[in-house]
């Protein structure tokens, strides 16, 4: 009997030691979007480019896997993820040989599945059969690859911004809604919320004996109060990653540029989405602070300035859609941090005027006004830099949260062209935790 009790006591002690999280309030979760491999020139991001970041990261999240029409997890890019030419799933998890303390997860969704296929993420949650197919496919994947856990970056329908409309505009908008035009409307919100909660519970039940982690990523513009029952999710998730950025983007708000990732609401404005609001929802609904991870982007969102834009550059500012694409990332409305800092240097062609954020609440921006003499369009950029990333990390520390999520590695200055140091945004955040 004494031997049995001693054995039980020893097992409990071992579990207690293993359960201690050395990064309880200092997690640096680094997202690796594998599609950056397809970029050309200096923006091409490969396996070797990941390694210099991993001494700074506590967790690495590889994205993104998709969901098949049969509700099973499938690679987002078969050739890159599991193909004989690359097999990045296997190569990614082998990074633990060099960084044994690093935890590596696979993320599912992340707005990487085509928009017209997003209904899969809702329909899957509706039945026990659909949920079990998904869970079984996760188990098979974990048998084949040595990921430490799964991240669910579920593609719930985003909320659209409310627009200021004239009386006639409001009438026409209402008529279009009645006729069925416009963005998808989820008529089963409560059912999908409950189904997702059950999915998380049942998946965690399968992962717990295998000592595998389960995390949730809340994507930009998804209404957490609609789709995430925080109180019921909290016992079954190891962390929630809040993508509290892209609150304003040229696609989402083409006619008005504003801070994309504020910590607090701007003074005198209608209350808006920001880091503080998002974190408080999860805290107030029972999620331990140590499990709340705040997302920090590594890029700028840009808009086009015209003759109708204010010359001061002060947001919110009138714009006309996305800014010109960067020379390397080649995506309208987006600049990597390396592309942004190149436009801030004193002798840069098309130099942007930088405006810092002494309040440490809203973020930095830079702009070049419309040229009335030549008719040349201007640009407005709301961006992250090492200082603003540090401000967000300081907020995390002040509120007793779990850490930061860097989104993503490929858009930070991974070549060190700005200051000579690779990954300056990760460094700016990590050293303030």
N, C-alpha and C positions, 0 to 999 in steps of 0.2 A: 504493500500500500504506500509506504514511504517513497519507494522507487517511482511509483506511478505519479504521485504528487510532485516529486522532484522533476520528473520529466515534463509534466504539464507546466510547472513553473518556469522551467528553462525555455520551453517553446514560447510562452507568453513574453518572456524577457527578450527573446530574439525578435519576435514580432514587433515589440515596442521599439527596439533599437532600429529595426529596418523601417519602421513607420516615421521616424524622425526625418523631417525635411530640412536639409542644411540650407536650402534657399527659400525658406518659408516666406520671406518678405523681400527677396532680392533676385527673383527669377528674371532672366533675360531670354525670352522665347523668340527665336529667330525663324521667320518664315522664308522658305526657299520655293519660289514659284518656278517650276522646272521649264515652263514655256520660254523663259528667258534664254534658254539654249538656242532658240531659233532666231534670236536677234543677230544682226550682222555687225562686223567691225568691233570697235571698242566696247559696245554694249553687250556682246555675246557673253553669256555667263555659264561657266562649265564647272565640273566637279572640283577642279583644282582651285577655282576662285572661292569656293566655299570654305576651304580649310583655314585661311587666315582669320576667319570670323569666329571659329569654334572655340578658341581660347577665351572669347568674350561671352559666348552663349552658354546658358545652362540647359536649354532645350532647343531642338531643331525640329521644325515641322515641315515635312515635304508635301508639296501640293501640286496638282490636286487630282485625286481620284474622282471618278464619276459614278453614276448609278445607271445600270442598264435598264431596258424596258421591262426586264424580269425582276427588277428590284435587287440586283446583286452589285457589289462593288466591282468596278472594272477600272483598269488604268486609264488615266486621262490621255496619255499618248503611249500606245502599246509599243511602238518602236523604241522610244526613249526609256520608258519605265521598266519594261520586262523583256524587250526584244533581245535577240542574241548579239546585236551590235553594241548595245550600251548596258541595259539592265540596271538602270539607276536605282531601282528599289533595293537591289542587293548591294550595290556600291555605296549607297547612302548609309545603310545600316552598318556596313563594314567600317565606317568612320569611327565607330566606338572603339576600335582597336587602338586608334591614335589618341582618342579622347574618352577614356573609360568612364568618366563621370557624366558624360553627355547623354541625355535622353532624347530619342528620336521617334517622332510620331508620324503617321500618315494622315493627311487631312482629306476629307471627302466633301466635295461641293465647291465652296469658295467662289461662286458665280462663274466658274469655269465651264460648267455645262451650258450649252446654248439656251438662250432665254425661252425659245419655243418648246423646250423639253423640261422646263422647271416643274411642270405639273407632277412629274414622277416623285419629287420630294414630298409632295402633299399626299398623293394617292398611296404611297408606300405606308404612310402612318395610319391609314384608315382601317387596316385589317391585321389580324394576328398572323395570317399567312404571309402578307407582304413584309411585315416586320421580321418574321422568322427567317425568310429567305435572305434578307439583308444581313441578319446576325450570323447565319450559317456561312455566308460568303466572307464575312469579316474573319471568322474563325479559320476558314481555309487559307485566307491570305496570311494570317499571322502564323500559320503552320509552315508556310512557304518562305516567309521573310521575317527577319528578326526585329521588327518594329517594337518599340517599348509601349506603344499605345495607339489609340485612334482618336482623331479630332473630327468632330462633326460640325463643319461649316455649312450648315443646312441652308438651302436656297429657298427660304420663305419669301413670299411676295413683298417687295419694298413698298414703303409708304411714299406717295407722291406729294410734292409741296403744294400748298394752297396758293393759287394765283389770284392776284387782284384783277377782277373783271368788271367791265361796265355792266349795266343792266341788261343790254342786249347780249353781251358775252355770257353772262350768267344763265340767261334763258337758253341760249344755244348749247352751252355746256350741259345743262340739265336734260335737254332733249337728246343729246348724243348718249348720255348715260342710260336713258330709258330705252333707246334703240339698240344698246349693246356695244357702242363704240368705245374706244379708249382702252386703258390698261386693264389687265385681268383683275377681277374682283373675287376674292376668296369668300364664298358664301358658307364655308364650313370652318371658320376660324377656330371655334371652340373644339370641334372634333379633331382638327389637326394639332392643336395645342395638346390635348389629352393624349392623342396617339403618339406624339413625339415624346411626351413624358414617359409613357409606357415603354417606348423603344429604348430610351436611355436606361431605364430601370432594368429591363431584360438584358440589354447588352452588357451592362455593368455586372450583372449576375454571372454572365459567362466569362467576363474578363477578370473578375476579382480572384478566382482561384489560380489563375495563370499569372498573377501579379502584373497585369497589364493595365495601363492607365486609360481613362476616358475623359476627354475634354470637349468643350463646346465653344465654337466661335460664333459670336453674334455679328453678322455682316452689317455694313452701313445701310441705314434707312429701313432696317427691319424693326418693327415695333416690338420690343422685348415684352411689354406688358400684355400684348396680344398672344404671342406665340411661345413664350417661355414662362412656365410656372416655376419660378425660382425656388419657392419653398420645397416643392417636391423634387426638383432636380438636384438641389444642394447635396443630399446624402449620397448621390450616385455619380457625381462628377468630381474630378480632381482639380479642375480649374475652368473658369469661363474667361475667354479672351474677347474683350470688347473692342471691336473695330470702330472706335469713336473718332473717325475722321471721314473725309469726303462728305461732310455735311453740306458743303456747297461744291458742286463740280460744274464744268461747262455743259455736260450732258444733262445734268439734273436741273441746273439753273442757268441757261444760256444767256439770259439778258441781265443778270446781276451777279457780279463777283463779290465774294466775301471770304472771311477767314474759313478755310476748309476744316480746321481741327482745333477749335477753341477749347480751353479748359473750362471757362465759365462763359455765361451769356454776356454779350457786349452791352455796355451801359446804355440805357435808354431804348433798348430794342425790345420787341416782343420776345418772350422766352423762347429759346431755340435749343436744339439738340447740342450737347456738349459733353465733355468727359465727366464733369461733376454730376450732371443729371443721370447719365448712364450708370455710373458707379453707385449712386445713391439708391437707384431702383433695386439693384441686387443686394446691397447691404440691408436695406429696409425690409427685404423679403427673405431674410434668413441665410444669405450666403456669407460664410466667413470671409473677412477681408483678405486673408492670406490666399484665397482661391480666386480673387478678382485680379485679372491681368489687363492692363491698359495698353491699347494699341497705339503705336507711333509710326506714322508713314515716313518713308525715306525719299519723298519726291515732292514736286510742286504741282499744283493745279493752276492752269493758265487760261486766261480769257483774252479776247481781242478787244482793244480799245478803239473807238471811232470818234468822229466829230461830236457825237452826242455824249461822250464820256467826260466826266469832270477832269480837269487838268491836275487837280491836287493828288489824285490817286487814292484818296481816303475811302475805304470801303464803308458801306456797300456802294458799289460804283456801277454805272450803266455800261454794259458790254454788248458784244454781238457774237456770241458763240465762242468756240474753243480757240485758244491761241495756236500759233503755228507749231508744228511738231519739232521736237529736238533733233539735232543732227545725227544722233546715234540711236535713240529709242524709237524715233520716227512714229510717234503717236500724238495726234492733235490733242491739245489740252493737257499734256503731261510732259514734265521734264524731270529726269533723274537728278539727284543731288549734284552729281558731277557736272551735268549740263547747266544746272542753276548757278553753281558757284563760278563757272566759267563766264557767265554773263554779268557777274557782280564785280569782276576785276576792273581795275582803273582804266586800262587801255583796251578793254574788250570791244569788239565790233557789236553794235546794238546793245551797249551797256545798259543795265537796269539800275535804277536808283533804289537802294535798299532802305527800308524803314523798319527799324527794330521795334521790339515790344518791351518797353521799360516796365510795364505793369506785370509782365510774366503771366498773362492770362489768355491772350488771344492768338499769338503767333506773329511771325515776321511776314512782311510782304515786300515786293519790289515791283517797279513798273517803269515803263517808258511811254510817255503820253503820245497821243495822236499828234502828228505833225501837220498843222494847218497850212503850212507853206508848200509842202510837197504832196500832201494827201496820204502820206505813209501811215499805215495802221500802227497803233501802239500795242502794248501787251501788259497785262496785270498778272502777277504770280503770287499766290499764297503758298508758302513753302515751309518745310522743316529744316532746321540746321542743328548743329551740336548744342547750341545754347537753348533753343526751344525744346529740344529733346530732353535736355537736362532739367528744364522747368517742369516738364511732365513727370519725369522721374521723381523730382522733389515733391510734387503733388502726391504721387503714389506713396512715398515715404511718410509724408505728413498724415495721410489718411489711413495708414496701416494696411495698405493693400499688398498684393502678392508680388508685383513686379511689372515689367513692361513686355510688350510684344512688338518686335521690329518687323515692319511690313513694307518691303521685303528686302532680302539681302542684295538682290540684283540691281536695285535702284539706289542703294547707298553708294558712296564713292569707293567701290571695291578695288579700284586700281591705285588709289592714293594720289590722284592728280591735283586735288585741291590744296592740301597742306603737306603732302608726303606721307601722312598716316592713312592706312587703309581703314575703312569702316568708321569714319568720324562720328556718324550719328549714333551708332551703337555705343561708341566710347562715351559720347556726351551724355547718354542716358545711364549707362552702367555706373559711371563714377559718381552719380548723384543719388544712387539707391542706398 
